[in-house]
Amino acid sequence: MRVLVLGAGVIGVTTAFYLSRRGHLVTVVDRRADVAAETSYANGGQISVSHAEPWANPQTLRRLLRWLTRSESPLRFHPGMDIWRWLWGVQFLRECTPARTAANIRHLVALGLYSRAALQALRAETGIDYAQRTRGILHIYTSAREFERAQAPARLMSELGCERRLLSADEAVALEPALRAARPLLAGATYTPADESGDAHAFTQALARLCRASGVEFRMHHHITALRAQAGRIDHVEAIDAHGAYTALRADAYVLALGSDSALLARPLGLHLAIQPAKGYSITMPVKNADAAWHLALTDDEHKLVFSRLGERLRIAGMADLCGYDRRLDPQRCAALLRRVATLFPEAGEHTQAQYWCGLRPATPSNLPYIGRSRYRNLYLNTGHGTLGWTHACGSARALADIIDGRKPEPDFPFDRV
């Protein structure tokens, strides 16, 4: 079957890889010159099954008003006059109940475990290299209240198969000596030994090379403007190529994997995907002092930040600004990231060589992505992964390949929600 994958980020390229392995003739279409050039370019770099507690939870509901008034808060929401953003906000509030939070954690853990195993199998099969580290993820807490609050979700995740060990502050420092400078601030930690980290951009580029070698075609510099339907099916995709010429792209099946832009393209079809762009920020800097730089992947849960080691580079990422499709860097957010790094790891990185970046993560109110069929018979969805796109990429792609082939995917997850 001829399949057109719309989007060349980590989700789109992994989808192309698994479909190609199943024998389908795959073409990937994207507006950029190269793969992984937008949201997959400089993300947090973690394969974090343990990051399964959604943003929408009862604790977030209690913090929301305080967060909205602080310039350094992890989450900022600017609805403006956008009715879709307001509707998204209402749905987000509905997901903050204990029952919905627990259900969403169960689904995210199931997909995360499946996806991590799929990535490990892919790595073993292909020998792909992306500065990966398989030493686990350490979640640190600088508030005793936050550490106490984190223990119930950690226990639930452990019960679901994602082991998260509770550690004292001293045990955390023993596991990651780079935390020595921050020891007076630490209240405790949790540790997930099976989680991983790595460079999503390097992974996607390497996987794209494998895809090309197996016959996948990449049509870059193609700006997709519309999906045209006829008789309950997608008839063709409209795009403008690098020369400004209109082109109609046709296939037997289509996969919408365009991240935050997916909602914009689906809306004229009557498909209302609850996806909003959540702008996240990152800093990448060289290691300054090897003894002061972290080796484990870390998550600062209180500030919603992640710390990854990518060879001799340090990556710090986090925050979420729900302010539409604005891709401009906010200097205040960048400065806040740098201050937190300086507080926890003052000698780790070369701050003067810091590179700043932001990307629009496709966030759903529940944190659950859309994976599966749409009501158009030949249109499939693989989008809305939010902060977990890199974590869920391989599992989502493999599950969607099953769905397209008429098989039931393995994970306990609500596929085909639209």
N, C-alpha and C positions, 0 to 999 in steps of 0.2 A: 504494500500500500504506500502511496505517496503522502508524506506527512510534512506539513509546513509548521515549523516551530517559530513562534513570534517572540523574539527576545533572545539575546545572546549573553545574558548574565549567567551566574552559576546554576540557576534553576533551568534555564533554557538549554544550556550546553549539556548538562547531565541528562536532561530529557532526550536530547538528540542522541547521546551516547547509548542509552539503554534501548531506544527505539531502533537504532541502527543495528545493535547486537541481535535484535529480534528479526532482522531481515527487512525492515522497512526502508524505503528510499526517503531520506530525510533532507530537508533544506531548512536552514536557520536564517532568519531575517532580522536585521537590527539597523538602527539609524547611525550607530557609531562606526568608526573605522576599524575597531578591533573588539574582541570579546572582553567581557568583564570590565567595561570602561565606565560604568556608572556605579550603582549601589554595591556591586561586588568588588569594586576596585580596592578599597582600603578599609574594609569592615573590621570588626573586633578580632576575627581570626580564631574563634573557638568552636569546637564541636562539643556543644555543652548540653547533653541530655539533662543535666542537673539544673539548667536554666528553664525549667518547665513551669514555674509558677507564673501565670500570666500577669501582665500589668493590671488588668482588671481583677481586683481581689478586695476583700473587705478592708484591709489595711490601707490600700490606696484610696478608698472612698473616704477614710478618716483624714488622710493627709492632703486631699486634693485642694482644698481652699488655701492651705498654707503654701503648697507648691505653686499655685497659680500666681501668688504675690511675690515670689522670690526669683531673682534673676538667675540664680545658680541651681534651681530645683531640677530634679531629673526629668520631669515631665512638664511641658508648657503647652497650653491649649489656647489658640486664638481663632475662635470660630468665624469672626467677621460676619459677613452677610451670606456666607455659603450655606445653603440649606442642607447640602449633603454632609457637611462637617457637623452641623447641629444634630442631624439624624444619627450620625456615627456616634456622637457623644452620648445621646440617649441610650443607644444600644450598649455602649461601653458601661454605663451605669447599671444597666440590667445584668451585666455579666459579673458584677461585684459581689453577688451573694455567695455565702459559703458553699452552697450546693453546686452552683455553676462553676465556681473556682475549682472545687474538687474534681468535677467531671472534666473540666478542661485540662487540669493537670494529668489526669489519667490518659487522655487522648494524646497529649503532647509527649508524655513519657513513652507511650507505645510507639508513636511515630519516630521519636528520637532514638530509641533502642534499635529499632529496625533500620533506621538510616545510618547509624553509626556502624552497625554490622555490615551494611551494604558498602559503605566507604572502605572499611577494612578489607573486605573481599575484593573490591576493585583495585585497591592498592597492592594487595598480594598478587593479583592476576597480572597487572600491567607494570608494576614497578614504578609507578608515578611518584614524583618527588615534588614537595611543595613546602619545604622547611617544617615538616610535621614534627610534633612532639607528642609522645604518648604517655606522659607522666601524670595525667589527671588534672583536675581543676580544683583549686582551693578557694572557697568562698569565705571572705573575711568580714568581720563585723567590728565596728568601732563604737557601737552603742550596745549596752547590755540589754536594753529593751528589744532592739532589732535582732540580737542573737537569740533571745528567748522566743521571739515571734517566729523566727525561721525554723525552729525545731520541729514543729508539727508538719509543715510541708516537707521537710527533709525526711521525716519518718514515713510519710505517705509515699514519697518517691522511692524510698528503700523497699517498702512493701510491694511496690509495683515493679521492682527489678532494677532500679537505678540506685545503686548503693551510695549513700551520703553519710559519712562518718562524722559524728560530733567530736570536735577537738577543742582543747583548752587553748588559750593564747600561747602558752609555752610550747605546746605540741605543734601549733601552727608555725612558730618560729623555727622549731627543730626541723620541720618538713621543708620550709622555705627560709633559709638563713637571711635572705635579703630583707626580711621583715624585721630584722633586729632594730633598726632605727625607729620603726613604728610600734615596737612592743608596748610602750606605755599607753598607746591609744587602743590596743586590741582588747576586745571583750571575749572573743572566741572565734571559732571557724567551723566550717564543714568541709569535708574532702571527698571528692568523687574520683577514685583512682582510675576508672575506665574511660573518663572523658579525655579529649585530645585538643590540640590546637594546630594551626597551620595557616598558610597564606592562601586565602580563597582566590585571589587574583592569579597567583602562580598556578594553583590547581586548575582553574578554569582554562587558562591558556594552554597548559599541558594537555588537558583533556580534549580541547578543541583540535590540537594537532593529531591526537589519536583518532578523533572523529573524521578529520579530513583524510587521514590515511585509509580509513575504512569506507570512504565514498560519500560522506556527508558534505553537502554543499553549503557554503556560507555566503549569503548575499548581504554584505555590509554596505553602509552608506545608503540604506533604503529606509526612508521615514514612512512608517505605516500611518495612513490617515483614516482608514475605515475598513470595517468588515461588512461585506454585502451579503445579505441573506435572500434566499428564494425557496419557497415551498418547504420551509422548516429545516433548511440546511444552509450552510455557508457556501455561497457560490464562488466568491473570490475575495481576495484582500487587495485593497487599493494602497499603493505606495508611490512615493516620489523618490527617484534614484539620485545619485550624486550629481547628475547633470541637470536636475530639475524636471526631468521627464516623468510623466505619469506612466505607471505600469500596473497591470492587473496580474496578481499571482494566484495560481489555482493549484489545488491538491485534492486528494481524497479525504483527508482529515486535517484539522488545524488545532494547534495547541497554543492557548493564550498564556504566555509566560513573560509578560511585560511589566511585572512589578506594579508600582503605583499607577502606571498608565493603563493598566488592564481595566480598571473601573471606567475610565473615560471612553475607551473603545467599546466596552460591553454595553454601556448605557443606551446608545441609540438602538441596540437590538432588543431592548426591554429587559436586559439582565442587570439587575441592580446589585452589584458586588459591594459589600460593606468594607471598602478599602480606602484608607486615607494615608497620604504620605507622611511618615513620621521622620522628620529630618534628624539624623544622627551625626555625630562628629567624631573625628579621630585625630590622633597625633601619632606620627611615626618619627622616631629619632634613633641615631646610632647609640650603641652602648658606650657609656663613658668609663664606668668602673665595673669591671666584670664581677667583683666581689659584692657590689652593692646592687647589681641588677638581678631581677628575678629570673628563675629558670622554669618554675612551674607556671602554668596559666592560672590567673587569679581573677576573681570577681569581687568587687566592692559592692555588696548588695545594697547597702544603705544609700550610696550615691549612684547606683545603677551603672557602674563602670566596669569594663573588663580590661585586663592587662595580659598581653600575649608576648612571647618571645619568638621572633621570626629570624633565626640565625643570629646575626650581630645587630639586628634592629629590634627596637621595642615598639609595640603597638598598644595604644591606650584608646579606648573607644566607649561611647555611650551617649546618654541623654536622648530625649525625643521631643522635638518641636512639631506640634500639629498646627501648621500655619500655611497649608496649601502647598503649591508646587514651587515654592521659592527655594532655589538652590544656592543662594548666596551664603557665604560664611558669616557667622555672627562672631565678631571679635570677643564679645563678653563670654560666650560659651567656650571658645577656644582657650581664653585665659583661665576660666574656671577649671577646665581639664588639666591645664598645666600646673595650677596651684595644688590640685589634689595629688598629682604625681610628686610634686616637690615635698608635700607633707609626708607622704608614705615612703617615698624612695628618693631622698634628696640628692644622692650622688649617682643614681642609676644611669641617666641618659644625658646626652649632649643637648641641653635645652636650646642652645643658640642655633642648632641645626634642625630644629623641629619642623616637620612638614605637616600642615593642617589640611584637613579634608572634611567634606560633608557629603552625605548621600541620603536619598529619600527611600526609607524602608517602607514596604507596603504593609501597613498594619491593619488587622481586623480587630473589632472590639473584643473578641474572645482569645485572640492570638492563634486561633486555628486557621490554617491556610485553606484555600479552595483547591481541592484535588479531585478530578474526576470529570464526569460528563456534564454538559449543560443541556438545556432543553432543545438546543439545535443538534440534530443527530450526529453531525460530524465535527462539532466544536467541543474541545476538551479544555479544562482549566488546570493550571499548575501555577498558582499565584497567591499573594497575600501572606507570605511567610514572616513578615515583620522582622524582628531581631534574630530570627532563627533560620534564615534562608540557607546559610552555610551548613548549619547543623542538620537540616532536614532535606538538603538537596538530593542526595543519592537515594534516600528512601522514598521521597516524593516522586522522583523520576521513575524509579523501578516500579512503584505501585501504579503510576499512571500507565506505564507500558503494559502492565497486567490488565488494566481496565480496557485499554484500547484493543488488546488481544482477546477480550472477552473472558478474562480470568478474574477470580476474586483475590484482591490483594491480601497479604498476610496480616498487617497491623489492625488492631482494634481501633478504627478511626472512622469518623463520619464522612466517607467519600460521597461524591455526587450530591452535594448540598444545594445546587442551583438547577 
